Amino acid sequence: KQRHNKMLIKKGAYIGMKATLIARQQEGLVIGENAVVGACALVNHSVPDGATVVGIPAKEIQV
């Protein structure tokens, strides 16, 4: 049985080219308002509003 979890991408969020988003938790995955996901990032957890995440797995950086 295949199961799909919820995913929410809020207003102003940017998802870089070839980024992968995986909603592993039952509650799903949220990409916060004005958040940035870098190109080729592997996101397996929610990203807070205004945060920038990069890498595999994605980690928050300060810009």
C-alpha positions as CSV (number, residue, x, y, z in Angstrom):
1,K,0.0,0.0,0.0
2,Q,1.4,3.4,-1.0
3,R,0.9,6.3,1.4
4,H,1.3,10.0,0.7
5,N,1.9,12.6,3.4
6,K,0.9,16.2,3.2
7,M,3.2,18.8,1.8
8,L,2.7,22.6,2.0
9,I,4.8,25.2,0.3
10,K,3.9,28.7,1.7
11,K,3.7,32.0,-0.1
12,G,7.0,33.4,-1.4
13,A,9.0,30.2,-0.9
14,Y,11.7,29.3,-3.5
15,I,12.5,25.7,-4.4
16,G,15.8,25.4,-6.3
17,M,16.3,23.2,-9.4
18,K,16.5,19.5,-8.8
19,A,15.7,19.8,-5.0
20,T,14.0,16.8,-3.5
21,L,11.3,17.1,-0.9
22,I,10.4,14.1,1.2
23,A,7.4,14.2,3.7
24,R,8.5,11.5,6.1
25,Q,6.4,12.5,9.1
26,Q,2.7,11.7,9.4
27,E,2.0,15.5,9.9
28,G,3.8,16.2,6.6
29,L,6.3,18.7,5.4
30,V,6.0,22.5,5.4
31,I,8.3,24.9,3.5
32,G,7.8,28.2,5.3
33,E,6.9,31.6,4.0
34,N,9.8,33.2,2.1
35,A,12.0,30.2,2.8
36,V,14.7,29.2,0.3
37,V,15.6,25.6,-0.6
38,G,18.9,25.4,-2.5
39,A,19.4,23.6,-5.8
40,C,19.9,19.8,-5.4
41,A,19.0,19.9,-1.7
42,L,17.4,16.9,0.0
43,V,14.8,18.2,2.4
44,N,13.3,15.6,4.8
45,H,12.1,18.0,7.5
46,S,10.0,21.2,7.6
47,V,11.7,24.5,6.9
48,P,10.8,27.5,9.1
49,D,9.6,30.9,7.6
50,G,12.5,32.9,6.1
51,A,15.1,30.1,6.5
52,T,17.6,29.0,3.8
53,V,18.5,25.3,3.6
54,V,21.1,23.6,1.4
55,G,22.9,20.3,1.1
56,I,22.2,16.6,1.4
57,P,20.6,16.3,3.8
58,A,19.4,19.9,3.9
59,K,20.7,22.0,6.7
60,E,19.9,25.6,7.6
61,I,22.5,28.3,6.8
62,Q,22.7,32.0,7.7
63,V,22.8,34.3,4.7
